[in-house]
Amino acid sequence: MSESINEKPPAARTWSTRKFVLITALIATLGAIAGAALLINIFERKQEGRNPFYRVVDLTDETEDPEVWGKNFPLQYDGYKRTVDQIRTRYGGSEALPRSPTQADPRSVVAQSKLEEDPRLKAMWAGYAFSKDFREERGHAYMLDDQTFTERQQAAQQPGTCMQCHASVYVPYKKLGGGDLIKGFEAMNQMSYTEARKLVEHPVGCIDCHDPSNMQLRVTRPGFIEGMAALKASQGIANYDVNKMATRQEMRAFVCGQCHVEYYFKGPEKRLVYPWQKGLKIDDIMAYYDEVKQKDWTHADTGAPVLKAQHPEFEMWNQGIHARSGVACADCHMPYKRVGALKISDHHVRSPLLNINLACQTCHKWSEEELKARVETIQERTFKLRNVAMDALMDLINDIKAAKAAGKTDEQLAGAQDFQRLAQFYLDFVEAENSTGFHAPQEAARILGESIDFSRKGQKALR
């Protein structure tokens, strides 16, 4: 009886069945469309992955203009162009300061003067061109203009050697050397800066780090090629060729180390030499300089034969935990990023503090605030210790000046002058290195501690 009451009429059963079939068909159709769209998307992304760039122009070993390379690699070129950005971090980077252009210096924007921020630098570099003009470094886009128009050019005659790391020189070197990179390098070293400047057109470009035939990284700076060969020879490895023997990950640091290093100009031919014959640590470099009796200038106030540290980022990074862990410069300053299905290196080269998500959080699973605080704590402590070392050096310089004024002979001052040479170079090694201690915190602290000790020993030598 109950079954007969609940049973639907035949017409109603037919409609329910049709409704079920229609809904099922609709769902199946939508599912098929979605599945097809997903497969098409995956296929397109795989195709993009197989073809990392579309060849719009043919690149050769003489294609110097980055804009031409950018036609094949627009994503990388967009990042490269952004190195014009001027953003300051707490202890680095640069602000864009307006200036009135002149005929001699057409720049309308410059970075802030470090000499004005800390006048003690003028005393440290008294008698040297850096005491006339020294500003915060700007991005790669400015490297040629800032070197061309610095007031240091008026203070002292600069050699063509400077061009190795302030311009795209691979093609000019090859042309100058009749196809021989090293001969072109040697010829340009001996030119005046003004003569060499006429031969270059661009700041560092794509061709300086990439082989146009296959886009592999390569080292094009003779100073680094010879420096690494000397370093490896000191480790028992003969005839080291960085372009043939380095690993791909090593090259991600070496292409940056081509220029971010300590160096000096050797002899009247002004050959650019990286002083790595005994090792990369400051003590090794100092031992080499003492052995070859190198001095960059005579200090104007004390008569000491002193040295100017350049920008030894590569050497300091080599003493730190990131280098020991196999992390290269590009991993932090040019981290990988995703653009569609493509994985590329971010060519907007900058401080990792301005790109913590990609630069740091790939490895460190902490918040951006925590990671930034850790870095700034290291830099704050380094900067405080740097100021203590700077004060100690000023005390030594003032004491030697006073001793000279009181009539002490050169022989009586020699011991204190030697300590000034040491104290100044050790302090400058951290000062000129652009991480404020972050690349190797303990090594930076050790070096500054040694500098303070040298200054105090210099003062004692005058007693």
Sequence and secondary structure as in RCSB ss.txt:
>XXXX:A:sequence
MSESINEKPPAARTWSTRKFVLITALIATLGAIAGAALLINIFERKQEGRNPFYRVVDLTDETEDPEVWGKNFPL
QYDGYKRTVDQIRTRYGGSEALPRSPTQADPRSVVAQSKLEEDPRLKAMWAGYAFSKDFREERGHAYMLDDQTFT
ERQQAAQQPGTCMQCHASVYVPYKKLGGGDLIKGFEAMNQMSYTEARKLVEHPVGCIDCHDPSNMQLRVTRPGFI
EGMAALKASQGIANYDVNKMATRQEMRAFVCGQCHVEYYFKGPEKRLVYPWQKGLKIDDIMAYYDEVKQKDWTHA
DTGAPVLKAQHPEFEMWNQGIHARSGVACADCHMPYKRVGALKISDHHVRSPLLNINLACQTCHKWSEEELKARV
ETIQERTFKLRNVAMDALMDLINDIKAAKAAGKTDEQLAGAQDFQRLAQFYLDFVEAENSTGFHAPQEAARILGE
SIDFSRKGQKALR
>XXXX:A:secstr
 HHHHH   HHHHHHHHHHHHHHHHHHHHHHHHHHHHHHHHHHHHHHHHH SS   S   TT   HHHHHHH HH
HHHHHHGGG   EETTEE   EE    SS   SEE  BHHHH THHHHHTTTSGGGT  B    GGGHHHHHHH 
THHHHS  BGGGGGGTS  HHHHHHHTTT HHHHHHHHHTSBHHHHHTT  SSS GGGTB TTT  B    HHHH
HHHHHHHHHTT TT  HHHHS HHHHHHHHHHTTSS  EEETTTTEEE   SS SSHHHHHHHHHHTT  SEE T
TT  EE      HHHHHTTSHHHHTT  HHHHHS EEEETTEEEE      GGG HHHHTTTT  S HHHHHHHH
HHHHHHHHHHHHHHHHHHHHHHHHHHHHHHTT  HHHHHHHHHHHHHHHHHHHHHHSSTTTTTTSHHHHHHHHHH
HHHHHHHHHHHT 
